[in-house]
Amino acid sequence: MDQREELKNKHKGGILTEQDGEVKININGNSYLSAPGETILEVSIQNNIF
């Protein structure tokens, strides 16, 4: 498992700390970079079809 996968699994929710650094967040195909200390709900939210 690479570092990106570890971060993805580590942050299902919560607040990033300085040591976490930047985490790329993908929401419905749009990419965002989170800043340290920013609250994130989910690292990756795929296109969900209901």
C-alpha distance (Angstrom), angle and dihedral (degrees) to the residues before:
residue distance angle dihedral
M1 . . .
D2 3.79 . .
Q3 3.80 127.0 .
R4 3.80 92.8 -97.4
E5 3.81 91.5 55.6
E6 3.79 90.4 47.6
L7 3.80 91.4 53.9
K8 3.78 90.5 45.6
N9 3.79 91.1 53.9
K10 3.79 94.0 40.1
H11 3.79 96.5 54.2
K12 3.76 109.1 51.9
G13 3.78 83.7 139.6
G14 3.76 140.0 -24.9
I15 3.77 139.5 76.1
L16 3.77 123.8 -45.5
T17 3.78 117.9 -129.4
E18 3.80 129.5 -148.5
Q19 3.80 91.6 -97.9
D20 3.79 91.7 54.7
G21 3.80 90.5 63.4
E22 3.79 120.4 -172.2
V23 3.77 120.3 -13.5
K24 3.77 120.7 -166.3
I25 3.79 110.7 -129.4
N26 3.79 119.9 -159.1
I27 3.79 116.6 -162.5
N28 3.79 116.0 177.4
G29 3.79 92.3 -28.7
N30 3.81 95.0 -46.5
S31 3.78 115.7 115.7
Y32 3.78 123.9 -142.4
L33 3.78 132.9 176.7
S34 3.76 115.2 -137.2
A35 3.77 121.1 -144.1
P36 3.82 124.3 -134.6
G37 3.80 109.1 -86.5
E38 3.79 92.9 23.0
T39 3.78 115.7 130.9
I40 3.79 113.8 -122.2
L41 3.77 128.2 -170.8
E42 3.78 99.2 -163.9
V43 3.77 133.0 -3.3
S44 3.77 94.4 -142.8
I45 3.78 126.7 20.0
Q46 3.77 111.7 -178.8
N47 3.78 127.8 -154.9
N48 3.77 99.9 -78.2
I49 3.79 118.2 -159.1
F50 3.77 117.4 -155.0
